[in-house]
Amino acid sequence: MNAYAPIIVLGGIAAAFAIGSVFTASIVGPKRYNRAKSEAYECGIEPTPQPAGGGRFPIKYYLTAMLFIVFDIEIVFLYPWAVTFDRLGMFGLVEMLLFVLTVFVAYAYVWRRGGLEWD
């Protein structure tokens, strides 16, 4: 447990600083509210009114999100595998080939559904 004490102390200091900064800013910061400050900021573009239910998102939005998640998870698993490749041997190679195959199936699905078309 002594080896983890500095990490725990550093995490506590970071959390105290974050919470203290937010608390101090709410007390000390200016409180000048106006109509422009209450509106959503969209890169200088005037926000358009939305329907009561929030509107519908096109399927391409979800396909792009799924593609991002699939490849993000792939990288999370590929990096440790690459670091310990020598120690894993043939078992590690076969397991990673199966993993890459399942990722390729997800990629083919997104490609087939038109998730890579940007028109």
N, C-alpha and C positions, 0 to 999 in steps of 0.2 A: 504494500500500500504506500510505502514511502516513495516509491518511484513515481507514483501518480499524483502525489501531493502538489508539486509545482504546476501541473496541468490543471488541477482542480482550483488552485489559488488563482491562476491566470484566468480561467473561465469565470470565476466569481468576480474578479476585478472587471473583466469585460462586461459582464451582465450588469454590475453596479454602475459602470460608466454609462452604458446605454440607457438604463432606466433613469439614472440621475440626469442625463442630458435631456431626455424627453420631459421629465418633470420640471426641470429648471426652465426650459424653453416655454412651457405652458404658463409658468408664473411670470417670468421676466419679459417674454416676447410681447410685441405690440398686438393689440386686439382691435384692429380697424377693419371691420367687416363691411363689405359693400356688395352690390349685385354682381359685378364682374369677378370678384374673388370667389363667390359662391358657385359660379358656373364651371362646368368641366372644361379643361383646357385641352384642345386637340391640335396642337402644333400651329396655332394661329388661325385655324379654320373655324368658322362659326359652327357650333354644334347643331345638328339637325334634330328636329323632334322625333322621338321614337314612339312606336305604338305602345299601348298599355301593357301588353304581354312581353315587351322587350324586343320583338322582331324575331325573325328566323335567320339562322346562320346557314350559309350554303354548305353542302357536304364536303366541298374542297377544304374548308376550314378544319373539319374533323380529320380528314385524311392526312392533311399536312401535320396536324398535331400528333396523330398516330405514328406517322413516319419519323417525326422528331423523337418521340419517346422510344421507338424501336431502336433507332441508331444510337441514341444516348445510352440506353441500357447495354447495347452491344459494346460500346467503348468502355463502359464501367467494368464489364466482365473481361474484355480483351486485354486491358492493361495489366492486371495482376497475372493473367495467364502468360503474357509475354515475359514478365519478370521472372516467373518460376518455371519457364518452359523446360529447362534442362532437368529439373528434378521430377517433373511429372511423367516424362517418358512417353511411351506409346499410348497409355491410357489418357493422358492429357490431350494428346493430339486427336484421338478419336472423339473424345468428348467435345472438344472445340469444333471439330468438323460437324458434329451433329448440331451444335449450337448455331454455327454459321449457316447451316442448312435451314434451320427453323427461321432464322432472321431473313434469309433469302426468300422463303415462302411469304413472309409478311411484306417484303419489298416487292415481290411479284404481284401480290394482291393489290397493293397501293398503285403500282404501275398500271395494272389492268383496269383499275377503277378510275384512272385519269388523275390521280393525285399529283403527278409530276408535270401536268400541263398547266402553264401559267398564263392562260388567256382570260 
